[in-house]
Amino acid sequence: MRMRLVFFGCLVLGVAGCGGSVVPVSGKVTLNGTPLANATVAFQPANTDAGPSSYGQTNAQGEYSLKTVAKNRPGAVVGEHKVVISALQGPPPDPTDDNSKPRPELVPAKYNAQTELKFTVPSGGTDKADFTLTGASPAQGGGVGRDSGS
């Protein structure tokens, strides 16, 4: 009977997305050498059983801190992640305006829709989850250059 309770407790924790250890993660994002403001940075664990995804919003200096989607805890789970970075041009549309147009993406697709970015969150956390993005934005109709992700 006791084993059943332990198993049930583990099952509930797994479904709740408690998975692995959550540690502090922050960093900076630049695009073509300029801090990328108002961008969303999302970390998705490579091992989907590891725990919840995390996300953050960059400030005017391109700095961000992650928090988990489940339970809104500061940080990200330890391990390898796929990273998606997106920033939309202009202010959010007025929800009462039926004629509002979609906002163009400022970040090249290889960092979001076709992301190639990865980051391994260390067991002690990090404040160096920095991403140096390059290339013309899809809104400008240009190509992309090289990139680096820590």
ZABA-812151 format. One line per field, with one value per residue: chain; x, y, z of N, C-alpha, C in turn. Coordinates in Angstrom, 1 decimal. Layout:
BEGIN
tiza c(A ...);
n.x c(X ...);
n.y c(Y ...);
n.z c(Z ...);
ca.x c(X ...);
ca.y c(Y ...);
ca.z c(Z ...);
c.x c(X ...);
c.y c(Y ...);
c.z c(Z ...);
***
This chain:
BEGIN
tiza c(A A A A A A A A A A A A A A A A A A A A A A A A A A A A A A A A A A A A A A A A A A A A A A A A A A A A A A A A A A A A A A A A A A A A A A A A A A A A A A A A A A A A A A A A A A A A A A A A A A A A A A A A A A A A A A A A A A A A A A A A A A A A A A A A A A A A A A A A A A A A A A A A A A A A A A);
n.x c(0.8 1.9 3.9 2.3 1.2 3.6 4.3 2.0 2.3 4.7 3.9 1.9 3.6 5.2 3.4 2.6 4.7 7.1 9.5 13.0 15.6 15.2 16.9 18.4 18.4 19.7 20.4 21.7 20.5 21.5 21.1 22.7 24.7 23.4 21.5 18.6 15.5 12.4 12.0 10.9 12.2 12.5 12.9 13.0 13.0 15.2 14.8 11.7 10.6 12.0 11.1 9.2 8.9 10.6 10.5 11.2 11.3 13.0 14.6 15.2 18.0 18.4 18.5 17.4 15.5 14.7 11.6 9.6 7.0 5.1 3.8 5.2 7.8 11.0 13.6 15.0 14.9 17.6 19.9 19.9 18.5 16.3 16.2 14.2 13.9 12.1 10.9 8.5 7.6 6.7 3.9 1.6 -1.3 -4.5 -7.0 -9.7 -9.9 -10.8 -9.5 -6.8 -3.4 -1.1 1.9 5.2 7.9 11.0 13.3 15.5 14.3 15.8 16.2 13.9 11.1 12.5 14.4 17.8 19.2 20.6 21.0 22.7 21.7 23.5 24.0 24.3 23.0 23.0 24.1 24.9 23.6 23.8 23.0 24.1 22.8 22.6 22.0 19.6 16.3 13.2 11.2 12.6 13.2 15.6 18.5 20.2 22.9 25.8 25.6 25.7 25.4 25.5);
n.y c(-1.2 1.3 1.6 2.1 4.6 6.2 5.8 6.9 9.6 10.3 10.1 12.2 14.4 14.3 14.7 17.2 18.7 18.9 17.6 17.9 19.6 23.1 26.0 29.3 31.3 33.6 36.2 37.9 39.3 40.1 41.7 41.9 43.3 45.1 45.7 43.6 44.6 44.0 41.3 37.9 35.2 31.8 28.7 25.3 22.2 19.7 17.0 16.0 15.0 16.2 18.4 21.5 24.1 27.2 30.8 34.3 37.9 40.4 43.4 46.9 46.9 44.4 42.4 39.5 37.3 34.0 32.3 29.5 28.0 26.3 26.8 29.2 29.6 31.0 30.7 27.8 24.3 22.1 21.1 20.3 22.5 23.6 26.7 29.5 32.7 35.6 38.7 41.1 43.6 46.9 48.3 46.2 45.0 46.7 45.1 45.6 46.4 45.2 45.3 45.2 44.5 41.7 41.8 42.3 40.0 40.6 39.2 37.0 33.9 31.6 31.7 31.5 30.4 28.4 27.5 27.2 27.3 26.3 25.6 24.6 24.3 24.7 22.8 24.6 26.9 30.0 33.3 33.9 33.2 34.1 35.4 36.0 37.4 37.5 39.0 40.0 41.1 39.3 41.1 43.1 41.8 40.5 38.4 36.0 36.1 34.8 33.1 33.0 31.1 30.8);
n.z c(0.0 0.8 -1.1 -3.3 -2.8 -2.8 -5.5 -6.8 -5.9 -7.1 -9.8 -9.9 -9.5 -11.8 -13.9 -13.3 -14.1 -12.7 -13.0 -13.6 -11.8 -11.2 -12.0 -11.6 -14.5 -16.8 -19.1 -22.1 -25.1 -28.4 -31.6 -34.5 -33.2 -31.6 -28.6 -28.2 -27.7 -26.0 -26.8 -26.9 -25.2 -25.3 -23.8 -24.4 -23.1 -24.3 -23.7 -23.3 -21.0 -19.0 -17.7 -17.3 -19.9 -20.3 -20.2 -21.1 -21.1 -22.9 -21.8 -22.3 -22.6 -23.7 -21.9 -20.0 -17.9 -17.1 -16.5 -15.4 -17.4 -16.3 -13.1 -12.9 -11.9 -11.0 -13.4 -15.2 -16.2 -15.5 -18.1 -21.6 -24.0 -26.6 -28.1 -28.7 -30.2 -30.4 -31.8 -32.3 -34.6 -33.8 -31.8 -29.8 -31.4 -31.5 -29.7 -30.2 -32.8 -35.8 -38.2 -37.8 -38.6 -39.0 -37.0 -38.2 -38.0 -36.4 -36.0 -37.6 -39.2 -38.5 -35.9 -34.6 -36.0 -37.5 -35.7 -34.8 -32.5 -29.4 -26.0 -23.1 -19.9 -16.9 -13.9 -11.7 -12.5 -14.4 -15.4 -17.8 -20.3 -23.0 -26.3 -29.5 -32.2 -35.7 -38.9 -41.4 -40.7 -41.3 -41.8 -43.1 -45.4 -45.9 -46.0 -43.8 -41.5 -39.8 -36.6 -33.0 -30.1 -26.7);
ca.x c(0.0 2.8 4.5 1.3 1.2 4.8 4.2 1.0 2.9 5.6 3.1 1.3 4.6 5.6 2.4 2.6 5.9 8.2 10.7 14.3 15.9 15.0 17.9 18.3 19.0 19.5 21.4 21.5 20.3 21.8 20.9 23.6 25.5 22.5 20.6 17.3 14.5 11.0 12.0 10.6 13.2 11.9 13.8 12.3 14.0 15.4 14.2 10.4 10.3 12.9 10.4 8.5 9.6 10.8 10.5 11.5 11.2 14.1 14.4 15.8 19.4 18.5 18.7 16.2 15.6 13.7 10.7 8.9 5.7 4.3 4.0 5.8 9.0 12.2 14.7 14.8 15.4 19.0 20.0 19.9 17.3 16.1 15.9 13.5 13.9 11.2 10.5 7.6 7.8 5.6 3.1 0.6 -2.5 -5.7 -7.9 -11.0 -9.7 -10.9 -8.6 -5.4 -2.5 -0.1 3.1 6.3 9.0 12.2 14.4 15.6 13.6 16.6 16.3 12.5 10.3 13.4 15.5 19.0 19.8 20.6 21.7 22.7 21.6 24.3 23.4 24.4 22.4 23.9 23.7 25.6 22.9 23.8 22.8 24.5 22.1 23.0 21.2 18.5 15.0 12.3 10.5 13.4 13.3 17.0 19.0 20.7 24.3 26.2 25.1 26.4 24.6 26.4);
ca.y c(0.0 2.4 1.7 2.7 6.0 6.8 5.8 7.9 10.9 10.6 10.3 13.5 15.4 14.2 15.3 18.7 19.3 19.2 17.1 18.1 20.8 24.4 26.8 30.6 31.5 34.9 36.5 39.1 39.0 41.2 41.5 42.7 44.2 46.0 44.9 43.3 44.9 43.5 40.0 36.8 34.2 30.6 27.5 24.1 21.1 18.7 15.8 16.6 14.5 16.8 19.4 22.5 25.1 28.5 32.0 35.6 39.0 41.2 44.8 47.8 46.5 43.1 41.4 38.7 36.3 33.0 31.7 28.4 28.1 25.7 27.3 30.5 29.6 31.6 29.8 26.8 23.0 21.7 20.2 20.9 23.2 24.3 28.1 30.3 34.1 36.3 40.1 41.6 45.0 47.8 48.0 45.2 45.5 47.0 44.0 46.0 46.7 44.0 45.5 45.2 43.7 41.0 42.5 41.5 39.5 41.3 38.3 36.0 32.7 30.6 31.9 31.2 29.4 27.4 27.7 26.3 27.7 25.4 26.0 23.7 24.9 24.0 22.5 25.8 28.0 30.9 34.6 34.1 32.6 35.2 35.0 37.1 37.0 38.3 38.9 40.9 40.5 39.0 42.3 43.8 41.0 40.2 37.1 35.9 35.9 33.7 33.3 32.2 30.9 30.2);
ca.z c(0.0 0.9 -2.4 -4.2 -2.5 -3.4 -7.0 -7.1 -5.6 -8.2 -11.0 -9.9 -9.7 -13.1 -14.7 -13.0 -14.8 -11.8 -13.6 -13.0 -11.0 -11.8 -11.5 -12.2 -15.9 -17.3 -20.2 -22.9 -26.6 -29.3 -33.0 -35.3 -32.2 -30.8 -27.7 -28.7 -26.7 -26.2 -27.4 -26.1 -25.2 -24.8 -23.6 -24.4 -22.8 -25.4 -23.2 -22.9 -19.7 -18.0 -16.9 -18.1 -20.7 -19.6 -21.1 -20.5 -22.0 -22.8 -21.5 -23.3 -22.8 -24.2 -20.8 -19.7 -16.8 -17.4 -15.5 -16.0 -17.9 -15.2 -11.8 -12.9 -11.0 -11.7 -13.9 -16.2 -15.8 -15.9 -19.2 -23.0 -24.4 -27.9 -27.8 -29.7 -29.8 -31.3 -31.5 -33.3 -34.9 -33.5 -30.6 -30.0 -32.1 -30.6 -29.8 -30.7 -34.2 -36.7 -39.4 -37.4 -39.4 -38.2 -36.9 -38.8 -37.1 -36.5 -35.8 -38.7 -38.9 -38.0 -34.4 -34.1 -36.7 -37.9 -34.8 -34.7 -31.3 -28.3 -24.8 -22.0 -18.6 -16.0 -12.6 -10.8 -13.1 -15.1 -15.8 -19.1 -21.4 -24.0 -27.7 -30.4 -33.4 -36.9 -40.1 -41.7 -40.3 -42.4 -42.1 -44.0 -46.6 -46.2 -45.6 -42.5 -41.4 -38.9 -35.3 -31.9 -28.9 -25.7);
c.x c(0.9 3.5 3.5 1.2 2.4 4.7 3.2 1.5 3.8 4.9 2.5 2.4 5.1 4.7 2.3 3.8 7.0 9.5 12.0 14.4 15.8 16.0 17.8 19.0 18.6 20.6 21.1 21.4 20.7 21.5 21.7 24.4 24.7 21.6 19.2 16.3 13.2 11.0 11.6 11.7 12.6 12.9 12.8 13.2 14.0 14.7 12.8 10.0 11.1 12.2 9.8 9.5 9.7 10.8 10.9 11.4 12.4 13.7 15.1 17.3 19.5 18.6 17.3 16.6 14.4 12.8 9.9 7.5 4.7 4.7 4.8 7.0 10.2 13.2 14.2 15.4 16.8 19.0 20.0 18.6 17.4 15.7 15.3 13.5 13.1 11.0 9.7 7.7 6.5 4.9 2.1 -0.6 -3.7 -6.7 -9.3 -11.0 -9.7 -10.0 -7.2 -4.6 -1.5 1.2 4.3 7.3 10.3 13.5 14.4 15.0 14.5 16.8 14.9 11.8 11.2 14.6 16.6 19.7 19.6 21.4 21.6 22.8 22.4 23.6 23.4 23.6 23.4 23.3 24.4 24.9 22.7 23.7 23.1 23.9 22.6 22.1 20.1 17.2 14.1 11.5 11.2 13.6 14.7 17.3 19.6 22.2 24.6 25.6 26.0 25.5 25.6 26.0);
c.y c(1.3 2.7 2.4 4.2 6.8 6.9 6.9 9.3 11.3 10.9 11.7 14.5 15.4 14.9 16.8 19.4 19.6 18.7 17.3 19.4 22.1 25.3 28.2 30.7 32.9 35.2 37.7 38.6 40.3 40.8 42.4 43.8 45.1 45.2 44.8 43.5 44.3 42.2 39.0 35.7 32.9 29.4 26.3 22.9 20.1 17.4 16.3 16.1 15.3 17.8 20.5 23.4 26.3 29.6 33.2 36.6 39.9 42.7 45.6 47.5 45.1 42.0 40.7 37.7 35.3 32.7 30.5 28.7 27.5 26.3 28.6 30.6 30.3 30.6 28.8 25.4 22.8 20.8 21.0 21.4 23.6 25.7 28.8 31.8 34.8 37.7 40.6 43.1 45.8 47.4 46.9 45.8 45.8 45.8 44.3 46.3 45.4 44.1 45.5 44.2 42.9 41.9 41.7 41.1 40.2 40.4 37.2 34.6 31.6 30.7 31.7 30.1 28.2 27.4 26.7 26.5 26.6 26.0 25.0 24.4 24.1 23.8 23.7 27.0 28.9 32.2 34.9 33.3 33.7 34.6 36.2 36.7 38.0 38.1 39.9 40.3 40.2 40.2 43.2 43.1 40.6 38.8 37.1 35.6 34.7 34.1 32.6 32.2 30.3 28.8);
c.z c(0.0 -0.4 -3.4 -4.0 -3.0 -4.9 -7.4 -6.9 -6.7 -9.5 -11.1 -10.1 -11.1 -14.1 -14.5 -13.5 -13.8 -12.2 -12.9 -12.2 -11.8 -11.2 -12.2 -13.6 -16.3 -18.4 -20.9 -24.4 -27.4 -30.7 -33.7 -34.4 -31.4 -29.9 -28.3 -27.6 -27.0 -26.9 -26.4 -26.3 -24.6 -24.9 -23.5 -24.2 -24.0 -25.0 -22.6 -21.6 -18.6 -17.2 -17.9 -18.9 -19.8 -20.6 -20.3 -21.5 -21.8 -22.5 -22.5 -23.6 -23.3 -23.2 -20.4 -18.5 -17.2 -16.2 -16.2 -16.4 -16.8 -13.9 -11.7 -12.0 -11.7 -12.1 -15.0 -15.7 -16.3 -17.1 -20.5 -23.3 -25.9 -27.5 -29.0 -29.2 -30.9 -30.9 -32.6 -33.4 -34.4 -32.2 -30.9 -30.6 -31.1 -30.8 -30.3 -32.2 -35.1 -37.9 -39.0 -38.3 -38.5 -38.1 -37.4 -37.8 -37.4 -36.5 -37.0 -38.2 -38.3 -36.5 -33.8 -34.9 -37.1 -37.0 -34.9 -33.4 -30.2 -27.2 -23.7 -20.7 -17.6 -14.6 -11.6 -11.3 -13.8 -15.4 -17.2 -20.3 -22.4 -25.4 -28.5 -31.8 -34.5 -38.0 -40.2 -41.2 -41.4 -42.7 -43.1 -45.4 -46.9 -45.8 -44.2 -42.6 -40.4 -37.5 -34.3 -30.8 -27.9 -25.2);
***
